Amino acid sequence: MRRDRTSRLASHRQLYTNETYQQARDLLNPGQAPIPAAGGVEQRNFEADLFYQVLDSYTEFSAYPFGIRCVRPQPDTIELVVENEQRARRLLTWLLPSYEPGGEIHGMPGLRIRQRTRKGVELHITGRRTSAWLTGPDPKIWKRTETESLEHAADLGWKALWRGPERWSVEELSFEQQWNTGEWTRQFRSGAWSASGLLRRIGLFHTLTAADAVTGYKGLGINGYDGSGPVRWCLDIIHRSGVRYQKQELVSAVTDPEFGLPVARAGHLDAIYPPETMENWIRLDDEARTGLIELRFTTCNYEQLQVNSCDPKYQAIAEAVERRVSTATQRRHNSH
């Protein structure tokens, strides 16, 4: 039995990060929270954007939630250990910024590769105190993916921005000013702690659930809050028929006073979908009402995928519609 405090902390941290025991123990520091928050506003905002991209780029089933085998959070950086080559290629391609003539930026504006090492690649937002590592697959995979992304951008007539100077391009600055300075962005930034915090605890959706898949997206606001309300993270925890939901275990972990986030059960449940669909939904928010985490436990019958809320085709259409509406609303807010 591991009885000393450091061992207990390391063992408990494993539940949240899915690190090995020794990895978790090595990153514990006296006087620091066992899962430290992102150090500084810029790092926190960067991780919130990264979490959104991790969710948005996830399109295939995988053994680990969102294709991330484990995370290794530190105050000034975070490491995402990516599950396999397929997921690595999809994620990095999704993140690298390119400019499409006409004004559209694909990927994360300002993102650059700071280092390419035998460990993996370190990403950051140029000009800001930010850092994230993508590791897991062979380093050759990251290099090959970057080369293919360059070729793909050239074939489309796009400008690959991440290979430019270590400063924001004119195209990125213009895009940022047009779309990422309005009310919607301010709302997102005020709730960035929730996205960063979930990214730093993403292992929970593997260690504490028996789900076959976990998917998610950034949803629209809901009734019951002042103004546009908190940023809302919708996480679908999908089980095969007959598998028990582990709702209380997951909620207890997310709300744990030492390892979790400063959230509690929300005091309302706005019926934006049919009540029977929302029976196993749990909403958690903070006291200031800046972040909302929506845990949605669902069951899919894989033998009879009829038209219901778990049908992948139905779900993909519904989420695509909400994303399109969400993006349009964001741009309307930011245009004012």
Rosetta blueprint (number, residue, H / E / L):
1 M L
2 R L
3 R L
4 D L
5 R H
6 T H
7 S H
8 R H
9 L H
10 A H
11 S H
12 H H
13 R H
14 Q H
15 L H
16 Y H
17 T H
18 N L
19 E L
20 T L
21 Y H
22 Q H
23 Q H
24 A H
25 R H
26 D H
27 L L
28 L L
29 N L
30 P L
31 G L
32 Q L
33 A L
34 P L
35 I L
36 P L
37 A L
38 A L
39 G L
40 G L
41 V H
42 E H
43 Q H
44 R H
45 N H
46 F H
47 E H
48 A H
49 D H
50 L H
51 F H
52 Y H
53 Q H
54 V H
55 L H
56 D H
57 S L
58 Y L
59 T L
60 E L
61 F L
62 S L
63 A L
64 Y L
65 P H
66 F H
67 G H
68 I E
69 R E
70 C E
71 V E
72 R E
73 P E
74 Q E
75 P L
76 D L
77 T E
78 I E
79 E E
80 L E
81 V E
82 V E
83 E L
84 N L
85 E H
86 Q H
87 R H
88 A H
89 R H
90 R H
91 L H
92 L H
93 T H
94 W H
95 L H
96 L L
97 P L
98 S E
99 Y E
100 E E
101 P L
102 G L
103 G L
104 E E
105 I E
106 H E
107 G L
108 M L
109 P L
110 G L
111 L E
112 R E
113 I E
114 R E
115 Q E
116 R E
117 T L
118 R L
119 K L
120 G E
121 V E
122 E E
123 L E
124 H E
125 I E
126 T L
127 G L
128 R L
129 R L
130 T L
131 S L
132 A E
133 W E
134 L E
135 T E
136 G L
137 P L
138 D L
139 P H
140 K H
141 I H
142 W H
143 K H
144 R H
145 T H
146 E H
147 T H
148 E H
149 S H
150 L H
151 E H
152 H H
153 A H
154 A H
155 D H
156 L H
157 G L
158 W L
159 K E
160 A E
161 L L
162 W L
163 R L
164 G L
165 P L
166 E L
167 R L
168 W L
169 S L
170 V H
171 E H
172 E H
173 L H
174 S H
175 F H
176 E H
177 Q H
178 Q H
179 W H
180 N L
181 T L
182 G L
183 E H
184 W H
185 T H
186 R H
187 Q H
188 F H
189 R H
190 S H
191 G L
192 A H
193 W H
194 S H
195 A H
196 S H
197 G H
198 L H
199 L H
200 R L
201 R L
202 I L
203 G L
204 L H
205 F H
206 H H
207 T H
208 L L
209 T L
210 A L
211 A L
212 D L
213 A E
214 V E
215 T E
216 G E
217 Y E
218 K E
219 G E
220 L L
221 G L
222 I L
223 N L
224 G L
225 Y L
226 D L
227 G L
228 S L
229 G L
230 P L
231 V E
232 R E
233 W E
234 C E
235 L E
236 D E
237 I E
238 I E
239 H E
240 R E
241 S L
242 G L
243 V L
244 R L
245 Y L
246 Q L
247 K H
248 Q H
249 E H
250 L H
251 V H
252 S H
253 A H
254 V H
255 T L
256 D L
257 P L
258 E L
259 F L
260 G L
261 L L
262 P L
263 V L
264 A E
265 R E
266 A L
267 G L
268 H L
269 L L
270 D L
271 A L
272 I L
273 Y L
274 P L
275 P L
276 E L
277 T L
278 M L
279 E L
280 N L
281 W E
282 I E
283 R E
284 L E
285 D E
286 D L
287 E L
288 A L
289 R L
290 T L
291 G E
292 L E
293 I E
294 E E
295 L E
296 R E
297 F E
298 T E
299 T E
300 C E
301 N L
302 Y L
303 E L
304 Q L
305 L L
306 Q L
307 V L
308 N L
309 S L
310 C L
311 D L
312 P H
313 K H
314 Y H
315 Q H
316 A H
317 I H
318 A H
319 E H
320 A H
321 V H
322 E H
323 R H
324 R H
325 V H
326 S H
327 T H
328 A H
329 T H
330 Q H
331 R H
332 R H
333 H H
334 N H
335 S L
336 H L
